[in-house]
Amino acid sequence: MSSNILQFSAHLDNAYFFRGSNKREVFLYATLKAGKAPTTQERVPLNISLVVDRSGSMQGDKLNYVKKAVDFVIDNLNASDYLSIVQYDNEVDVVSASATVTHKANLHQKVKTIEARGMTNLSGGMLEGYTQVKNTQQSGFVNRTLLLSDGLANQGITDPQRLQQIAQKKFREQGIALSTFGVGADFNESLMTQLSEFGGANYYFIDKPDKIPQIFAQELEGLLSVVAQNTKLTLQFPNTHFRPTKVYGYPASIGRSDITVNFNDVFAEEEKAILIAFEVLQPIDETQNFKLQLQYEDVVEKLETIEEELVLSLQSTQNKEQYEASVHAIAIQNVALFVSNDLYEQCLAAVDKRQYDKAKSLLKQAKTYIEAYIKLYASEELQRQYEQILEYESKLESLKEMPKADFMMAQKFSKSANYMSRKKR
């Protein structure tokens, strides 16, 4: 099912359940793809806060390029947009409170005053960014905080789980999303990824300071081309026969018989997808239905809330040929993609802990899993994921001997690439 704004589709890995098999797992794959933004339509206005780490480690090129990135954002906003700029080290200062972008020269002048010093009160900067966006929050705007850091949170709230809970609460209760930008080798990429995951937006790894403006431009380009807002997918499943064991791709709220995924803002030509694994609880003798509802605000054409529904039916069969002929190729390819991606992510986490035997086992599982499908399907996504796994396998031994800084940078590269595959970016 589709509209001009979003193409929405969903598939089970097979429309039939073969009663003669030992299969105890069913997968459901759902995806939405955005079309191009109309060139004649006024874009959605922005209400954003730029939260800049100005700790001592940002001295020099990093901070200079951050300032260029902030200047770039200023130049590309207009009088309909709200912007605030926050800087933090062990203290938090509001460089410019949230206001419409009407005096760009004054804003540029304020950016020049940002200087490096002190520690890293990431939580304080993040919370002030949220406050600034909240102060000027309006319906029909893209409300987002952009948080940049090059180091570890060592002042204020430093517990990763608590920080993640804050991001999740702000997103769910206030509708303010959080994008994170990690610079260099020393920041906690697991924290920054989780903040963006549960904060409803994007994570970016920036390996070199001169890439900071480019990555900010990438995020801004998306924000300037939002086609759908408050995008939410709800799935009703028959809990007498199925139990969800994992949702791949995006954070989800799992209830007794329903699953909800908040996709939030959708950019022009963006794709978002999830894969849900279900454990089969009892034999399937009659048709079971999975009901999906996608709800979003069309902000470029109809300018109203759109609801689309799909029903996927899983039928029971004793005909093996019928079952084998009903495999859904796209769903199966994405099972291979998401499962191997998850195994690879677990491998990367094991290497962080220097658990190399465990990492080798997980990497072997990921490689074997994807190899079983890559021979059957000509998929660029699968091929790219497979090549990432092979490349990591080739350097796994060398990671043991790397200097700490090189090790940390190599891990960040690999995790970022795996994140991008999972997000279909």
Beta strands, then each sheet from edge to edge (+ up, - down):
strand 1: 6-12
strand 2: 16-18
strand 3: 25-34
strand 4: 46-53
strand 5: 82-88
strand 6: 92-100
strand 7: 142-149
strand 8: 177-183
strand 9: 200-206
strand 10: 226-236
strand 11: 242-248
strand 12: 253-254
strand 13: 258-267
strand 14: 271-280
strand 15: 288-298
strand 16: 305-317
sheet 1: 1+ 3- 14+ 11-
sheet 2: 2+ 16+ 15- 10+ 13- 12+
sheet 3: 6+ 5- 4- 7- 8- 9-
end
